[in-house]
């Protein structure tokens, strides 16, 4: 399985080297989200890749997908230098705004907001029970909208970096996303297959632990002390969380699909997140476990 943690060279380039201006831009702009991709790093805006940063032999390059440029957009460089990317970031974002107006990606945009609320929103993030290690994870048949650390906010637990477990999150935006081949049942089958491979899950948890540690070092997770950075995600007792965004309560689609779930078939608890009074923070108290129908 491909690792998501980046090399020490790339990490240092963001911390104190030639890529540090990009990291500082992300930390000062709540609309941006930096995600580690192993041999590269992506900076996302509204769920789309604003910049992709790659590095070979300590030579780093920044790229922008000019397909986002629509008629009337400012002429933008496809491969800006880090300094140029930061200086013109508002123009790059505007190009994406105009493109997303015609080609919205609401589900991915929603994922990015969830990551921000649970990772780097000060006291709110520190009070939730989950941190987001990664979004849009894909490796072979393993595809997860979000990878999270379940780490209860209770003082005694939050101080213990070994009391962290794995949570895999599937996000569905609107009832239309519940139909078709990517429905709930198919996702549950995929989760079952992945979580049933102990060796793969062990490696995955080790990698995601390092991803989270690197994000902490980069200042992308707030509210933790340095002695809390070195977490160890346990592969034991993982859980699966479904987030149904903007579900129409009058629609019968979702209740019907949930009733069809047979939770005893799966080796993990299936949780459904509820809104925290219209917020995006993930709290244990606001998760409902799917139980066997009597």
C-alpha positions as CSV (number, residue, x, y, z in Angstrom):
1,X,0.0,0.0,0.0
2,X,1.3,3.4,-1.0
3,X,2.3,5.5,2.0
4,X,0.9,9.0,2.5
5,X,3.6,10.4,4.8
6,X,6.2,12.5,3.1
7,X,9.9,12.3,3.2
8,X,11.9,14.2,5.9
9,X,13.4,16.3,3.1
10,X,10.0,17.4,1.9
11,X,8.8,18.0,5.4
12,X,11.8,20.1,6.2
13,X,11.3,22.1,3.0
14,X,7.8,23.1,4.2
15,X,9.0,23.7,7.8
16,X,12.0,25.9,7.1
17,X,13.0,25.6,3.4
18,X,11.9,26.8,0.0
19,X,8.3,25.6,0.5
20,X,7.7,27.4,3.8
21,X,5.9,30.3,2.2
22,X,3.3,27.9,0.9
23,X,2.8,26.3,4.3
24,X,2.4,29.8,5.9
25,X,-0.2,30.7,3.3
26,X,-2.2,27.6,4.1
27,X,-2.0,28.3,7.8
28,X,-3.2,31.9,7.3
29,X,-6.1,31.0,5.0
30,X,-9.0,28.9,6.4
31,X,-10.2,28.1,2.9
32,X,-7.1,26.0,2.1
33,X,-6.3,22.5,3.1
34,X,-2.9,20.8,2.8
35,X,-2.9,17.0,2.4
36,X,0.1,14.6,2.3
37,X,0.3,12.3,-0.7
38,X,3.6,10.4,-0.1
39,X,5.7,11.6,-3.0
40,X,3.8,14.8,-3.3
41,X,1.6,17.3,-1.4
42,X,-1.7,18.8,-2.5
43,X,-3.1,22.1,-1.4
44,X,-6.9,22.0,-1.8
45,X,-9.3,24.9,-2.3
46,X,-13.0,24.2,-2.1
47,X,-12.2,20.5,-2.5
48,X,-10.2,21.0,-5.7
49,X,-6.4,20.8,-6.0
50,X,-5.1,24.4,-6.0
51,X,-1.4,23.4,-6.1
52,X,0.4,20.1,-6.3
53,X,3.9,20.1,-5.0
54,X,6.3,17.3,-6.0
55,X,10.0,16.7,-5.2
56,X,12.8,14.7,-6.7
57,X,16.2,14.7,-5.2
58,X,15.4,17.8,-3.1
59,X,14.3,19.7,-6.2
60,X,10.7,20.8,-5.7
61,X,8.1,22.1,-8.2
62,X,4.6,23.5,-8.0
63,X,1.9,22.9,-10.5
64,X,-1.5,24.3,-11.2
65,X,-4.1,22.6,-13.4
66,X,-4.9,25.3,-16.0
67,X,-8.0,23.4,-17.0
68,X,-9.6,25.5,-14.2
69,X,-9.0,28.6,-16.2
70,X,-12.2,29.6,-18.0
71,X,-12.9,32.5,-20.4
72,X,-12.0,35.8,-18.7
73,X,-9.6,34.2,-16.2
74,X,-6.2,35.9,-15.6
75,X,-3.4,34.2,-17.6
76,X,-1.8,32.0,-14.9
77,X,1.4,30.0,-14.8
78,X,1.1,26.3,-14.9
79,X,4.3,25.9,-12.9
80,X,4.8,28.9,-10.7
81,X,7.6,29.2,-8.2
82,X,6.5,29.0,-4.6
83,X,6.9,32.8,-4.3
84,X,4.8,33.3,-7.4
85,X,2.2,30.9,-6.3
86,X,1.8,32.7,-3.0
87,X,1.8,36.2,-4.5
88,X,-0.9,35.3,-7.1
89,X,-2.9,32.9,-4.9
90,X,-6.0,35.1,-5.1
91,X,-6.0,34.9,-8.9
92,X,-5.6,31.1,-8.8
93,X,-8.5,30.8,-6.4
94,X,-10.7,33.1,-8.5
95,X,-10.1,30.9,-11.5
96,X,-11.3,27.9,-9.5
97,X,-14.3,29.8,-8.1
98,X,-15.4,30.5,-11.7
99,X,-14.9,26.9,-12.7
100,X,-16.7,25.5,-9.7
101,X,-19.6,27.8,-10.4
102,X,-20.2,25.7,-13.6
103,X,-18.8,22.4,-12.2
104,X,-19.6,22.3,-8.4
105,X,-17.9,19.7,-6.2
106,X,-20.0,20.1,-3.1
107,X,-19.1,16.8,-1.5
108,X,-15.4,17.4,-1.6
109,X,-15.9,21.0,-0.5
110,X,-17.9,19.7,2.5
111,X,-15.1,17.2,3.4
112,X,-12.6,20.1,3.5
113,X,-14.9,22.0,5.9
114,X,-15.2,18.9,8.2
115,X,-11.4,18.6,8.2
116,X,-11.0,22.3,9.2
117,X,-13.6,22.2,12.0
118,X,-12.1,19.1,13.6
119,X,-8.4,19.8,13.1
120,X,-7.5,23.5,13.2
121,X,-10.4,25.5,14.6
122,X,-8.9,26.3,18.0
123,X,-11.0,25.3,21.1
124,X,-13.7,23.8,18.9
125,X,-11.3,21.3,17.4
126,X,-9.7,20.5,20.7
127,X,-13.2,19.6,22.1
128,X,-14.2,17.2,19.3
129,X,-13.5,13.5,19.6
130,X,-12.0,13.0,16.1
131,X,-9.1,14.4,14.1
132,X,-8.9,14.0,10.3
133,X,-5.7,12.5,9.1
134,X,-6.5,12.4,5.4
135,X,-9.2,13.1,2.8
136,X,-9.8,11.4,-0.5
137,X,-7.6,8.4,0.3
138,X,-7.3,6.0,-2.7
139,X,-5.0,3.0,-3.2
140,X,-6.2,0.2,-5.4
141,X,-9.7,-0.8,-4.3
142,X,-9.3,1.0,-0.9
143,X,-11.1,4.3,-1.3
144,X,-12.2,6.4,1.7
145,X,-13.6,9.9,1.7
146,X,-11.9,10.6,5.0
147,X,-9.5,8.8,7.4
148,X,-9.9,9.9,11.0
149,X,-8.4,9.3,14.4
150,X,-10.9,8.6,17.2
151,X,-9.3,10.3,20.2
152,X,-11.8,11.2,22.9
153,X,-11.4,14.8,24.2
154,X,-11.6,13.7,27.9
155,X,-8.5,15.0,29.5
156,X,-7.1,11.7,30.7
157,X,-7.6,10.1,27.2
158,X,-6.4,13.1,25.2
159,X,-3.2,13.1,27.1
160,X,-2.5,9.4,26.2
161,X,-1.2,9.1,22.7
162,X,-1.9,5.4,22.7
163,X,-5.6,5.7,23.2
164,X,-6.3,6.4,19.6
165,X,-8.2,4.2,17.2
166,X,-9.1,4.2,13.5
167,X,-12.3,5.6,12.0
168,X,-13.1,5.5,8.3
169,X,-15.6,8.0,7.0
170,X,-17.9,8.0,4.0
171,X,-19.6,11.3,3.1
172,X,-22.7,11.5,1.0
173,X,-23.9,14.9,-0.1
174,X,-27.6,15.0,-0.9
175,X,-30.0,12.1,-1.4
176,X,-28.9,11.8,-5.0
177,X,-25.6,10.4,-3.9
178,X,-27.3,7.5,-2.1
179,X,-28.4,5.9,-5.4
180,X,-26.4,3.9,-7.9
181,X,-23.4,1.6,-7.6
182,X,-21.7,3.7,-4.9
183,X,-24.5,3.1,-2.4
184,X,-24.2,2.3,1.3
185,X,-24.1,-1.5,0.8
186,X,-21.2,-1.3,-1.6
187,X,-19.2,0.9,0.7
188,X,-19.8,-1.5,3.6
189,X,-18.5,-4.4,1.5
190,X,-15.4,-2.4,0.6
191,X,-14.8,-1.5,4.3
192,X,-15.3,-5.1,5.3
193,X,-12.7,-6.3,2.7
194,X,-10.2,-3.7,3.7
195,X,-10.5,-4.0,7.5
196,X,-10.4,-7.8,7.2
197,X,-6.8,-7.7,6.0
198,X,-4.9,-7.4,9.3
199,X,-1.5,-6.8,7.8
200,X,-2.7,-4.1,5.5
201,X,-4.6,-2.4,8.3
202,X,-1.5,-2.5,10.5
203,X,0.6,-0.8,7.9
204,X,-2.2,1.7,7.2
205,X,-2.5,2.7,10.8
206,X,1.3,3.1,11.1
207,X,1.3,5.4,8.1
208,X,-1.7,7.4,9.1
209,X,0.0,7.9,12.6
210,X,3.0,9.4,10.8
211,X,0.8,11.5,8.6
212,X,-0.9,13.0,11.6
213,X,2.4,13.6,13.4
214,X,3.8,15.4,10.3
215,X,0.6,17.5,10.1
216,X,1.0,18.5,13.8
217,X,4.6,19.5,13.2
218,X,3.5,21.6,10.3
219,X,1.0,23.5,12.5
220,X,-2.0,22.1,10.6
221,X,-3.6,20.7,13.8
222,X,-4.2,23.1,16.7
223,X,-4.8,22.6,20.4
224,X,-2.2,19.8,21.0
225,X,1.1,20.1,22.7
226,X,4.3,18.7,21.1
227,X,4.2,15.7,23.4
228,X,0.9,14.7,21.9
229,X,2.1,14.7,18.3
230,X,3.5,11.2,18.3
231,X,0.3,9.3,18.2
232,X,-0.1,5.5,17.6
233,X,-3.4,4.7,15.9
234,X,-4.5,1.3,17.1
235,X,-5.7,-1.1,14.4
236,X,-8.0,-2.7,16.9
237,X,-11.7,-1.8,17.1
238,X,-12.0,0.4,14.0
239,X,-15.3,2.0,13.2
240,X,-17.0,3.2,10.1
241,X,-18.9,6.5,10.1
242,X,-21.4,7.7,7.5
243,X,-22.0,11.5,7.1
244,X,-25.2,12.2,5.2
245,X,-25.0,15.9,4.3
246,X,-28.2,17.8,3.4
247,X,-30.5,14.8,3.6
248,X,-34.1,15.7,2.9
249,X,-36.0,14.4,5.9
250,X,-39.1,13.9,3.7
251,X,-37.2,11.5,1.5
252,X,-37.6,7.8,2.2
253,X,-34.4,6.9,0.4
254,X,-32.1,7.1,3.4
255,X,-34.3,5.5,6.0
256,X,-35.0,2.6,3.6
257,X,-31.3,2.0,3.0
258,X,-30.4,2.1,6.7
259,X,-33.1,-0.4,7.5
260,X,-31.6,-2.7,4.9
261,X,-28.2,-2.8,6.7
262,X,-27.5,-6.0,8.5
263,X,-24.9,-4.8,11.1
264,X,-24.2,-8.3,12.4
265,X,-22.6,-9.1,9.1
266,X,-19.7,-6.7,9.7
267,X,-16.8,-6.8,12.1
268,X,-17.0,-3.1,12.9
269,X,-19.6,-0.7,14.3
270,X,-21.5,1.4,11.8
271,X,-22.1,4.9,13.0
272,X,-24.2,7.7,11.5
273,X,-23.1,11.3,12.4
274,X,-25.7,13.9,13.4
275,X,-25.2,17.6,13.2
276,X,-23.9,19.4,16.3
277,X,-26.5,22.1,16.1
278,X,-25.6,22.8,12.5
279,X,-21.9,22.5,13.1
280,X,-19.3,20.1,11.6
281,X,-17.6,18.9,14.7
282,X,-17.6,15.2,15.3
283,X,-18.6,14.1,18.8
284,X,-19.2,10.6,20.2
285,X,-22.5,11.8,21.7
286,X,-23.7,12.8,18.2
287,X,-23.0,9.4,16.6
288,X,-25.8,6.8,16.3
289,X,-24.9,3.2,15.9
290,X,-26.9,1.1,13.5
291,X,-28.5,-1.7,15.4
292,X,-29.9,-5.0,14.3
293,X,-33.6,-4.7,13.4
294,X,-35.8,-6.7,15.8
